[in-house]
Amino acid sequence: DPPAYANGPVQGYRIFCTETATGREQTVEVDGLSYRLEGLKKFTEYTLRFLAYNRYGPGVSSGEVTVTTLSD
């Protein structure tokens, strides 16, 4: 969902996806409210954070969500 309190219109979102074991983080810029992460490793734990941004800059990121991928 969009942020409850935004300092102006939201221009987009950033997803921060970190592979827990290696600490390797990738950032994805997203225009809409949904995105499919692809290319993740099987049976691997990832930590995700999300934030919205606008012309004034990024907002506060969400809390971390930890997920583990399954097989194919």
C-alpha positions in Angstrom: 0.0 0.0 0.0 1.1 3.6 -0.5 2.5 5.4 2.6 -0.1 6.6 5.0 1.5 10.1 5.1 3.4 11.3 2.0 5.1 14.6 1.6 3.7 15.1 -1.9 2.8 12.6 -4.7 4.7 9.3 -4.7 6.9 9.0 -7.9 8.0 5.4 -7.3 9.2 2.8 -4.9 12.5 1.1 -4.1 12.8 -2.5 -3.1 16.0 -3.6 -1.2 16.5 -7.3 -1.4 19.4 -8.7 0.7 20.6 -12.3 0.5 21.0 -13.0 4.3 23.9 -15.4 4.1 26.1 -13.2 1.9 24.9 -9.7 2.7 24.6 -9.0 -1.0 22.0 -6.4 -1.6 20.2 -5.5 -4.8 18.0 -2.4 -5.3 15.0 -2.3 -7.7 13.1 0.8 -8.7 9.4 0.1 -9.2 6.6 2.4 -10.6 3.6 0.5 -9.4 2.4 -1.3 -6.3 3.5 -4.8 -7.3 6.7 -6.3 -8.6 7.8 -9.9 -9.2 11.4 -10.6 -8.0 13.1 -13.1 -10.3 16.4 -14.8 -10.4 16.4 -15.7 -6.7 18.3 -18.8 -5.4 16.4 -21.9 -4.2 16.1 -22.5 -0.5 17.7 -19.2 0.3 16.7 -16.6 3.0 16.3 -13.0 1.9 15.5 -9.8 3.8 13.3 -7.2 2.0 12.7 -3.5 2.8 10.6 -1.1 0.8 10.4 2.7 0.6 8.5 5.3 -1.4 10.2 8.4 -2.9 9.0 11.6 -4.5 10.6 14.8 -5.8 11.7 15.6 -2.2 13.7 12.4 -1.9 13.1 9.0 -0.3 10.8 8.4 2.6 11.4 6.1 5.6 11.8 2.5 4.7 9.5 -0.2 5.9 10.6 -2.7 8.5 12.4 -5.7 7.3 10.5 -8.8 6.0 12.4 -12.1 6.0 11.4 -14.7 3.5 12.8 -18.0 2.3 12.5 -19.2 -1.2 11.3 -22.7 -2.0 12.3 -25.1 -4.9 11.4 -24.3 -8.5 
